Amino acid sequence: MWFQTVQNDDAEEEILKVILPSKGYRRLQHNFNGHLALSLDAHTPEVINALQEAGNKLVEDKAEDILDLCKILNPDIG
């Protein structure tokens, strides 16, 4: 949103290309299905649902890694 206020679209794109590694920039441009990504600063039910689904999938995919990290941070979890 800030970029849209102070920069034109081309400037925003160039700034993001410099700030983010190439894979990170591509991830901003496309979602996991290869379609254009939703604007993450929108507060529509569609965006909220997409973010929730992506978060749930991430937790499911990385469940073992998350548990391993929890065990390192708190060995009593065992």
N, C-alpha and C positions, 0 to 999 in steps of 0.2 A: 504494500500500500504506500509506504514512504517513497519507494522508487517511482511509482506512478505520479506522485505529487510533484517531485522535484526533477525527474528525468523523463526523457521520452523513451519509447519502447526499445529502440536500438541501443541507447546508452545503458539501459537496465540489463539488456542481454550481454553487452560487452563487459560490464562490471561483474556480473555473475560468472562469466567465463574465466575472468581473471581470479576471482575469489575462490571458486570451487574447482576441485580436480575434475578432469573430463567426465569421469563416471558419475560424480556427484551432480554435475550440471545436467547430464543426460537424464538422471533420475528425476530432477526437477521438471524436466520437459515432458516426461512420459510416465505413466503409471505402470503397474506390473502387467497389464494387458496390452501394452503398446499403444494405447490411445493417449491423446493429449491429457495431461494431468489437470485435475480440478484446481482452481485457485484456492490456496490454503488459507487465505485471509478472509474468505467468505464464511458466513455463518448460516449457511443453508442446511436443511436436513440432509441433502445429498452429500455435501462435503463432510459433515459430522459423521454420517454413516460410513463413508469411504475411509475416513481416518480411523474410526473404531474398528472396522473390518481389517484394515492393514495392521493395526496394533495387535489385534487378536491373533492374526496369522503370524506375526513376528514372534509373539510369546509362544505360540504352539510350536513353531519351527525351531526355536532356540530354548525350549523348556529345559533340556539337559544342561546346557551351558549356564542358564540362569540358576539352576539348582547347584551346580558346581561352584559358581560364584558365591552363592549364599553360604555354602559349606565352608568356603575359605574365609568369608567375613565373620561367620559364627559357627565354629566347629561343633558346638552343642547341637546343631540341627541334625547332624549325623545322618 
